Each structure stands twice: as C-alpha cells, then as structure tokens.
C-alpha cells in the first residue's frame, strides 16, 4: 500500500476503536494536518460529530458533554496553537475528574524545531493534567495495527477510570494528507481483519463500582452510632444515583444534610437550605455537630468549611471514589474510597442518632426573609431573585448550569428547594474559571439531550461570546439568563473594594456592551423583563418552549451589594429569635 492508503487505514482504525470503546462523540476543529482523522470520522456511519471553529470553545463543549454523560468526547484538531487552546478545558476536566480525549494532529519528527510553519512541541503539552499522554508514531506498516487498537482502548479506559480525566494522544502525519482507499487484503491488515468485520472492540474493559472495605464501613457505622449530633455534607457528586442515595440516607436516619449545589440535591424539596444558616455566626455557634460525614467532592462556598473548622468535630469522615488528596484544612480524620451509593445503602441500617437538631423554624423564617426582600412579584428582578426563581422552575425535564463567581454563590445560597426529583445540575468548579461557560452549557445540553437553563454573569458571557453561535442548533438548547450589572460584581464583596483609587479601574471590570445586540448578531431570541413577575413569566415560557433564548437581567453592583447585606441581616435576626435544638 502507498502512504496515503496507510494513513487512511491508520486513521480509520483509530477512530473505529474509539467508537467501539464508547467514545463515539467527536468535537472537530477544521485544519489541514488533521485531515486524515476528520475524514475518517465524517465517513464513519457510527460517529457523531460537531464542528467548532474555536478549539477553546470545543474543549469546554466536550467538558459539558462529559458532565452530562460520564463518557469522554473526543477533541480533534490540527497542529500548532490549536491544541494549546484546549488547555483551560483540560485543566478543568482534570481538576474535576471529567473524562476527555484529545487527538491532536502533529507534524512529523523531521519538521520539529526546524522553523517549519505551524509547528510547536505538542508532546506532553498538558503536563500533569492528563491521566495519560502518549505520542503515536507516524503511520507506517512497520507498526502493527493491533498496537493502535490497544492504544485507543487504553485511552478510553484511562479517561473513565477513577479518577476520570483527560487523555492526550498526539498523532503525527506526513503529507500527502488526503486519504486513498486502503487495500484490506494486504498482509499488514490480515491480523485485524476479524476485528474489522466483527463490530466488537479489540479489548474489553470492565470498570465496576468501588465496594467499600469492611474496615471502612465499620468505622463509619461506629461514628454514626456513637455521635449525638451528626451532620451529613453532600459536596460535588457526579452520578444522580449517588446523590439520590445520600439524600435517602439522610431522610431515613433523620440526620441534617447540607447539600451543595454541585451535589444535584440542593434544589430537592426534601433539603433544607443550610447555606442560609452558615451566614449566621450565632447559628454556627449554637449548632455544633460532633461528627461530620462528607459525601463527594468540594463545596462552592467557604462558609461550611469555616464552620467545620470552628466546630472541631471529633470525627470528620470523607467518602468519595477518588484516591486524590482532599481537605484544605487538613482536618479529615477518616477517608473511605468507595461508591457513595454502596456506602449509603449500608449506613441506612444504622441506629438513628439520639439527639437530632430541628432547625426547621429557622429555615422557614430565613426563607421568608429572602422572599420578602428580593422575590416579591412587583420588585425589580435582581441577581438573587433570578437565581431563586430559576431554581423553582426547572425540573427533571431540564438541566441547570450555573456560571462561577456570583451566580454560583447566589444559586447555592438562595435556590428554592422545590424539585420533586433530581435535576441535572452542573458547574465548572474544578478550578472555578469564568471561561468557556456558554460552551460548557451547550455541551451539557447536547449530552443530556434536554434544554438547559444557564445562569451567567456579564463578564463570563462576554468571555465566551462566540459560543452563542452554538445555540442556533437544535442539539444545543440553552436558555441563557445574563445577570448584567456592568462589570465584575463579586469584587464589591471583597476587601479590595475599599481601595477606591484603583478599584473601578483595575478590579470592577466595567463594561457597556449590548447583550441585545449580541443576541441579534447570532440570531437568538432576546427579552429584558423588569420585575420578578415578568421574569417568572418570560422564563416559564422559555422553559416550556425549550428553544435557545437570552434573558437579560440588569442592575447595579452597588444595589446588588446592598441587597445581599439586607438579606444577611434578616437571616441573622432569624437565627437570634428562633430557638435551635
């Protein structure tokens, strides 16, 4: 076979085995050097793919797809800075243990570091952020095709195994790049002919749930049965079945449950909004658990961690599937690496704690304060009410995606726990960046095959503006709620806001772009409600229609700061007036 035929079969085998291993969704960015891979994908009837002019956006889209499905999307790009544009999404996927596979086309060995155009050092470009990084040889009949198939299989396995994360395969190609039909009767092909005809993967991998060790279960059961005032914490949880199991455990035992927004349980009607309680120092002082069992990963807010640090519980146990180090305060006394649902099922048989704290009166009063100060129907729609109303309207037919900075904090703190079933909820909290949010939400929608409500700030919106082009497609249905306060609102809550001579110029990030014009540019519907009543009506219709649209909520940073301060004062007053315990 000639070189073009070898390159064609090489690319076809690599793509086919990825598909058979379950990684059959491809995010392709156009380029010349990746021509063999792109054509192999486009001509494979079992491949699903989308085209992305911007590799950075493609990377975050793949991240959103992984959040929704638990499986990696495969990113395909040409050589040079194209692969470098995946870096932010790779870092987020690594930090938050989300699967992803990068197939970067490269120049061959003889062109590296020679001044050849569009050539950089791509091998191991992502450093320690990958679960596996591998340099493939240039397509050649001296390399057995079976070794290519095992490489593809291993890439998928490393991406989804615990901890899941990104895998990078760097694939150099020599010209000519346009493929020719290979000779399948050639001796080089014979060892894989059966595989080609079978439809089966070359190697089968079985990855099962991690069963908890008897010693770990005994230790957790002893903690529960000897504590008088335990607290459950649900951090970031990947699988809905794990979230459901943790919620059921708390209900069965009557143990208070603090559910982070990233757990997927936060807006369940069975969960009390403990985020409100952590705004009151008095509450924290009067509610002192002697044991904390933390299910899952990290939390959005810092207040729960500060409270646990001040309580100094006898036991602080963490149950999670990842072997990675956890606990920035270095106060974890027990770590159990196991399936959350399996652990929860066993613990449900424990004795109910002898002293359970009933704080329902406080939560009723605190929630009423939020409704009164921010959410009355005729009040101007604001950042708190937008989050609370949005959380009350989504259900299992939709997904909820929340941007970092203030939207994440407001949704976590003030969401209304009204959902009857688990609502797919996601944030980019691995490293909490504001980049690629619209792209990630679009990928989340595609993976769920459901409309997604996105709550996003104006600076995050501007940061990923070109991703609005994705929302015109039916497979990316995102209802974008833009909270536009003319800049970076979170900085008003930070100590640097006192530095008035430099604050506005260097930190507040003032902007005056038109959200309406952006919507018109990309052909997306736009509305701008004024009151909470109007916002509820507009968002309800948008959710019911399920098509992409942009809803702008405008306000000022100063008014937003004052509203948060008033609500906190009302919550503190509620904690002082209502007996707890």
C-alpha positions in Angstrom: 0.0 0.0 0.0 1.1 3.6 -0.6 1.5 6.2 2.1 -2.0 7.7 1.6 -3.6 4.3 1.9 -1.6 3.5 5.1 -2.6 6.9 6.6 -6.2 6.3 5.7 -6.4 2.9 7.3 -4.4 4.0 10.3 -6.9 6.9 11.0 -10.0 4.7 10.3 -8.8 2.0 12.8 -8.1 4.6 15.5 -11.5 6.3 15.1 -13.4 3.0 14.8 -11.9 1.5 18.0 -12.6 4.7 19.9 -16.2 4.4 18.8 -16.4 0.7 19.8 -15.0 1.6 23.2 -17.8 4.0 23.8 -16.1 7.3 22.8 -18.1 7.9 19.7 -18.8 11.7 20.0 -16.2 13.9 18.3 -15.7 17.7 18.5 -13.8 18.6 15.4 -12.0 21.8 14.7 -11.0 22.4 11.0 -7.4 22.2 10.0 -5.1 20.7 7.3 -2.8 18.4 9.3 -5.8 16.6 10.9 -7.4 15.9 7.5 -7.0 12.1 7.8 -8.7 12.0 11.2 -11.5 14.4 10.2 -12.3 12.4 7.1 -12.2 9.1 9.0 -14.8 10.5 11.4 -17.0 12.1 8.8 -17.2 8.9 6.8 -17.8 6.6 9.7 -21.6 5.9 9.9 -21.4 5.3 13.7 -19.6 8.5 14.5 -21.4 11.5 15.9 -19.6 14.8 15.5 -19.9 18.6 15.7 -17.7 21.2 14.0 -16.1 24.1 16.1 -14.1 26.9 14.5 -12.7 27.7 18.0 -10.8 25.0 19.8 -11.2 26.6 23.2 -14.9 26.5 22.8 -14.7 22.9 21.6 -12.8 21.9 24.7 -15.4 23.3 27.0 -18.2 21.8 24.9 -16.5 18.4 25.3 -16.3 19.1 29.1 -20.1 19.8 29.3 -20.8 16.7 27.3 -18.8 14.6 29.8 -20.6 16.2 32.7 -23.9 15.1 31.3 -22.9 11.6 30.1 -20.0 10.4 32.1 -18.2 9.5 28.9 -15.4 11.3 27.0 -16.0 13.4 23.9 -13.0 13.2 21.5 -11.4 16.5 20.6 -9.7 16.6 17.1 -7.5 19.5 16.0 -4.7 20.4 13.7 -1.1 21.2 14.8 0.3 24.3 16.4 -1.6 26.6 18.8 -4.9 24.8 18.0 -4.1 22.1 20.7 -2.9 24.8 23.1 -6.4 26.3 23.1 -7.7 23.1 24.7 -5.6 23.8 27.8 -8.2 25.6 30.1 -10.8 22.9 29.5 -8.2 20.1 30.0 -7.3 21.7 33.4 -10.9 21.9 34.4 -11.6 18.3 33.4 -8.5 17.2 35.3 -9.4 19.1 38.5 -13.0 17.9 38.5 -12.3 14.4 37.3 -14.3 14.5 34.0 -13.3 12.3 31.0 -12.0 13.8 27.8 -9.8 12.6 25.0 -7.6 14.9 22.9 -6.5 13.7 19.4 -4.0 16.4 18.2 -2.6 16.1 14.7 1.1 17.0 14.6 3.9 17.5 12.1 6.3 14.5 11.7 9.6 14.2 13.6 11.7 15.7 10.8 9.8 19.0 10.9 10.0 19.6 14.7 12.2 22.5 15.8 13.3 23.4 12.3 11.3 26.5 11.8 8.6 24.6 9.9 5.2 26.5 9.8 2.6 25.8 12.4 4.9 23.5 14.4 5.3 23.6 18.2 6.3 21.0 20.8 3.0 19.2 21.3 4.1 16.0 23.1 3.0 16.2 26.7 1.8 19.8 26.2 -0.7 19.4 29.0 1.8 18.1 31.5 0.5 16.6 34.8 -3.1 17.5 33.9 -3.7 14.3 31.9 -4.4 10.9 33.2 -2.3 9.6 30.2 -0.4 11.2 27.5 1.0 9.2 24.6 3.0 10.0 21.4 1.9 7.8 18.5 4.4 7.0 15.6 3.8 8.4 12.2 1.6 5.9 10.2 3.8 3.2 8.8 3.4 -0.5 8.0 6.2 -1.3 10.4 3.8 -0.6 13.3 1.2 -3.4 13.9 -2.4 -2.2 13.6 -3.2 -4.2 16.7 -1.0 -1.9 18.8 -3.0 1.1 17.5 -6.2 -0.6 18.7 -4.9 -1.3 22.2 -3.8 2.3 22.4 -7.3 3.6 21.6 -8.8 1.2 24.1 -6.4 2.1 26.8 -7.0 5.8 26.2 -10.8 5.4 26.8 -10.1 3.2 29.9 -7.7 5.8 31.4 -10.2 8.6 30.7 -13.1 7.0 32.5 -11.3 5.1 35.3 -11.1 6.6 38.8 -10.2 9.3 38.9 -11.6 10.2 35.4 -9.9 12.9 33.4 -8.2 14.0 30.2 -6.1 11.8 27.9 -3.9 13.1 25.2 -2.9 11.2 22.0 -0.6 13.2 19.8 -0.8 11.9 16.2 1.9 13.0 13.7 1.1 12.7 10.0 3.3 13.1 6.9 2.0 14.5 3.6 0.1 13.7 1.5 -2.8 14.0 3.9 -5.8 13.3 1.6 -6.5 9.6 2.1 -6.9 6.9 -0.6 -8.9 3.7 -0.3 -6.7 1.1 1.5 -6.2 -2.5 0.4 -7.9 -4.6 3.0 -6.3 -7.8 1.6 -2.8 -6.5 2.3 -0.7 -8.7 4.7 -0.4 -5.7 7.1 -4.2 -5.8 7.6 -4.7 -9.5 8.0 -4.2 -9.6 11.8 -7.1 -7.2 12.3 -9.4 -8.4 9.6 -11.6 -10.3 12.0 -11.9 -7.2 14.2 -12.8 -5.1 11.1 -15.7 -7.4 10.3 -16.9 -8.2 13.8 -18.1 -4.8 15.1 -16.6 -5.7 18.5 -13.9 -3.8 20.4 -10.4 -5.2 20.2 -10.1 -5.3 24.0 -12.9 -5.3 26.5 -12.6 -3.4 29.8 -14.9 -3.9 32.8 -15.0 -1.0 35.3 -17.2 -1.7 38.3 -18.3 0.4 41.3 -15.8 0.5 44.2 -17.0 -1.6 47.0 -16.3 -0.2 50.5 -13.9 -2.1 52.6 -15.3 -3.8 55.7 -13.0 -1.8 57.9 -14.1 1.5 56.3 -17.8 0.6 56.8 -17.2 -0.4 60.4 -15.5 2.9 61.1 -18.3 4.9 59.5 -21.0 2.9 61.3 -19.3 3.4 64.7 -19.0 7.2 64.0 -22.8 7.4 63.3 -23.9 5.2 66.2 -21.8 6.9 68.8 -22.4 10.5 67.8 -25.2 12.6 69.3 -25.4 15.3 66.8 -24.1 14.2 63.3 -24.2 16.2 60.1 -24.1 14.9 56.6 -22.4 17.1 53.9 -23.0 16.4 50.2 -20.3 18.0 48.0 -19.8 17.6 44.3 -21.4 14.3 43.2 -21.1 13.0 39.7 -23.8 10.4 39.4 -27.5 11.1 40.1 -27.9 7.6 41.7 -25.3 8.5 44.2 -27.0 11.8 45.0 -30.3 10.1 45.4 -28.7 7.5 47.8 -27.2 10.2 50.0 -30.4 12.1 50.2 -32.4 8.9 51.1 -29.8 8.1 53.8 -30.3 11.5 55.4 -34.1 11.2 55.3 -34.0 7.6 56.7 -31.8 8.4 59.7 -33.1 11.9 60.3 -29.6 13.4 60.1 -29.3 17.0 58.9 -28.0 17.2 55.3 -26.0 20.2 54.0 -26.3 19.8 50.2 -24.0 21.8 48.0 -25.5 23.0 44.6 -22.9 20.7 42.8 -24.3 17.7 44.6 -27.5 17.7 42.5 -29.6 17.6 45.7 -29.6 21.3 46.6 -33.0 22.1 45.0 -34.8 19.0 46.1 -37.8 19.7 48.2 -36.5 17.4 50.9 -33.4 19.5 51.6 -33.2 22.4 53.9 -31.2 25.4 52.6 -28.3 25.2 55.1 -26.5 27.8 53.1 -28.7 30.4 54.8 -27.7 29.1 58.2 -24.0 29.4 57.5 -24.5 33.2 57.1 -25.2 33.5 60.8 -22.4 33.3 63.3 -25.0 32.7 66.1 -26.4 29.7 64.3 -22.9 28.3 63.7 -22.1 28.7 67.4 -25.3 27.1 68.6 -25.4 24.2 66.2 -22.2 22.2 66.9 -22.1 18.7 65.4 -19.8 16.2 67.0 -19.4 14.2 63.7 -19.4 15.2 60.1 -19.6 12.7 57.2 -18.8 14.3 53.9 -20.0 12.6 50.7 -18.4 13.6 47.4 -16.1 16.4 46.5 -15.6 20.1 47.2 -18.1 22.8 48.1 -18.9 26.1 46.4 -19.0 28.3 49.5 -16.2 28.7 52.0 -18.6 29.2 55.0 -19.2 25.5 55.6 -15.5 24.8 55.7 -15.0 27.7 58.1 -17.8 26.4 60.3 -16.4 22.8 60.4 -13.0 24.3 61.3 -14.6 26.2 64.2 -16.7 23.2 65.4 -13.7 20.8 65.6 -15.9 17.7 65.4 -14.5 14.6 66.9 -14.8 12.9 63.5 -14.7 14.4 60.0 -15.1 11.5 57.6 -15.0 11.8 53.8 -16.5 9.3 51.4 -15.5 9.6 47.7 -14.5 7.4 44.8 -11.3 9.4 44.0 -8.0 8.5 45.6 -6.8 12.1 45.3 -5.9 14.2 48.4 -8.8 16.1 49.9 -9.3 18.6 52.7 -7.7 22.0 52.5 -8.0 22.4 56.3 -6.2 19.1 56.9 -8.8 18.1 59.5 -10.1 14.9 57.9 -9.9 12.0 60.3 -11.2 9.2 58.1 -11.2 8.7 54.3 -13.2 5.9 52.7 -12.6 5.4 48.9 -15.8 3.7 47.7 -19.0 4.1 45.8 -21.2 6.6 47.5 -24.4 4.7 46.8 -23.0 1.4 48.2 -21.8 3.2 51.4 -25.2 5.0 51.8 -27.1 1.7 51.4 -25.1 0.1 54.2 -25.3 3.1 56.6 -29.1 3.2 56.2 -29.2 0.4 58.7 -27.5 2.3 61.4 -29.2 3.4 64.7 -30.8 6.8 64.5 -28.8 9.5 66.3 -30.1 10.1 69.9 -30.0 13.9 69.5 -31.3 15.4 66.3 -31.5 19.1 65.9 -34.7 20.5 64.5 -34.0 23.9 62.9 -37.0 23.9 60.6 -38.4 27.1 62.2 -35.2 29.0 61.4 -35.2 27.9 57.8 -38.8 29.0 57.4 -38.1 32.4 58.8 -34.9 32.8 56.8 -36.6 31.7 53.5 -39.4 34.2 54.2 -36.8 37.0 54.6 -35.3 36.1 51.2 -38.7 36.1 49.5 -39.7 39.4 51.2 -36.5 41.3 50.5 -35.7 40.0 47.0 -38.5 38.0 45.4 -41.8 39.8 45.8 -43.6 39.7 42.4 -43.5 43.5 41.8 -40.0 44.1 42.9 -37.3 44.6 40.2 -35.8 41.3 39.2 -32.4 41.1 40.7 -29.5 38.6 40.9 -30.9 36.8 44.0 -34.4 36.5 42.7 -33.3 35.4 39.3 -31.4 32.5 40.8 -34.3 31.6 43.2 -37.0 31.8 40.5 -34.9 29.8 38.0 -34.3 27.1 40.6 -38.0 26.8 41.3 -39.0 26.4 37.6 -36.6 23.7 36.4 -37.4 20.1 36.8 -36.1 16.7 35.6 -37.0 17.6 32.0 -34.3 20.2 32.0 -30.7 20.8 33.1 -29.4 23.6 35.2 -25.9 25.1 34.6 -24.5 27.9 36.7 -21.5 30.1 36.0 -18.8 30.8 38.5 -18.4 33.9 40.6 -21.6 35.4 42.0 -24.2 33.3 40.0 -22.7 30.1 41.7 -22.8 31.7 45.1 -26.3 33.1 44.7 -27.8 29.9 43.3 -26.1 27.8 46.1 -27.3 30.2 48.8 -30.7 31.2 47.7 -32.1 28.5 45.4 -35.6 27.4 46.3 -35.7 23.7 47.3 -38.9 22.7 45.4 -37.9 19.9 42.9 -39.6 16.5 43.3 -36.8 14.6 41.6 -33.1 15.2 41.0 -32.5 18.0 38.4 -29.2 17.5 36.4 -27.1 20.4 37.8 -23.6 21.3 36.8 -20.9 24.0 37.3 -17.2 24.3 36.3 -16.0 24.1 39.9 -12.8 22.2 39.3 -10.8 25.4 39.1 -13.8 27.8 39.1 -12.8 29.7 36.0 -15.3 32.0 34.2 -14.0 31.0 30.7 -16.0 28.7 28.4 -19.2 28.8 30.3 -21.6 29.1 27.4 -19.7 26.4 25.5 -19.9 24.0 28.5 -23.6 24.6 29.0 -24.1 23.9 25.3 -22.2 20.6 25.6 -24.2 19.8 28.8 -27.4 20.2 26.8 -26.2 18.0 24.0 -25.1 15.3 26.4 -28.4 15.4 28.3 -30.5 15.8 25.1 -32.5 18.3 27.1 -32.9 22.1 27.3 -30.6 23.7 29.9 -31.1 26.9 31.9 -27.8 28.8 32.2 -27.3 31.5 34.9 -24.3 33.6 33.9 -22.7 37.0 34.7 -22.0 39.6 32.1 -18.2 39.2 32.2 -18.4 35.4 31.8 -20.9 36.0 29.0 -18.5 38.3 27.2 -15.6 35.9 27.7 -17.4 33.2 25.7 -19.4 35.3 23.3 -18.5 33.4 20.1 -20.1 30.3 21.7 -23.5 31.9 21.1 -23.1 30.5 17.5 -23.6 27.0 19.0 -27.1 27.9 20.4 -28.6 28.2 16.9 -28.5 24.4 16.6 -31.4 22.2 17.9 -29.0 19.9 19.7 -27.7 22.8 21.9 -30.8 24.3 23.6 -29.7 26.8 26.2 -31.9 29.4 27.9 -29.3 32.0 28.9 -30.1 34.2 31.9 -27.5 37.0 31.8 -27.0 38.9 35.0 -25.7 42.3 33.7 -24.5 44.6 36.5 -22.0 46.4 34.3 -18.9 44.5 35.5 -17.4 42.0 37.9 -19.9 42.2 40.8 -18.1 39.8 43.1 -15.3 42.3 43.6 -17.7 44.5 45.5 -17.9 41.8 48.2 -14.1 41.6 48.6 -11.8 43.6 50.8 -10.2 45.2 47.7 -13.4 47.2 47.2 -12.1 49.6 49.9 -9.2 50.7 47.6 -11.3 53.2 45.9 -8.5 54.9 43.9 -7.8 51.7 41.9 -10.9 49.6 42.4 -13.1 50.6 39.5 -10.2 50.8 37.0 -8.3 47.6 38.0 -10.8 45.2 39.6 -14.5 46.0 38.9 -14.1 45.4 35.1 -16.7 48.0 34.0 -18.3 47.2 30.6 -21.0 48.7 28.5 -21.6 46.1 25.7 -25.1 45.4 24.4 -26.5 42.0 25.3 -29.4 42.7 22.9 -27.0 43.4 20.0 -25.1 40.2 20.8 -28.3 38.2 20.6 -29.3 39.8 17.3 -25.8 39.2 15.9 -26.2 35.4 16.5 -29.9 35.3 15.6 -31.1 34.3 19.1 -34.3 35.5 20.8 -34.0 38.2 23.4 -36.1 39.5 26.3 -35.5 42.0 29.1 -38.0 41.6 31.9 -38.2 44.3 34.6 -40.0 42.8 37.6 -39.9 39.4 39.2 -43.4 38.7 37.9 -42.3 39.4 34.3 -39.1 37.4 34.8 -41.1 34.4 36.0 -43.5 34.6 33.0 -40.7 35.0 30.5 -38.5 32.2 31.9 -41.6 29.9 32.3 -42.4 30.3 28.6 -38.8 29.8 27.5 -38.5 26.6 29.5 -41.8 25.3 28.1 -40.7 26.1 24.6 -37.3 24.6 25.2 -35.5 26.7 22.5 -32.4 28.8 23.0 -33.0 32.3 24.0 -31.3 35.1 26.0 -33.0 36.8 29.0 -31.1 39.8 30.3 -31.5 40.9 33.9 -30.0 44.4 34.6 -29.0 46.0 37.8 -26.1 47.8 39.5 -23.3 46.4 41.5 -24.0 48.8 44.4 -27.6 47.8 44.7 -26.7 44.1 44.5 -24.3 44.5 47.4 -26.9 46.4 49.5 -29.5 43.7 48.8 -27.2 40.9 49.9 -26.4 42.9 53.1 -30.1 43.4 53.9 -30.9 39.7 53.4 -27.9 38.7 55.6 -29.1 41.0 58.4 -32.6 39.4 58.2 -31.2 35.9 58.3 -29.0 36.8 61.3 -32.1 38.2 63.1 -34.0 35.0 62.3 -31.2 32.9 64.0 -31.3 35.1 67.1 -35.0 35.0 67.6 -35.8 31.3 66.9 -34.6 28.6 69.4 -32.5 25.9 67.7 -32.2 22.4 69.1 
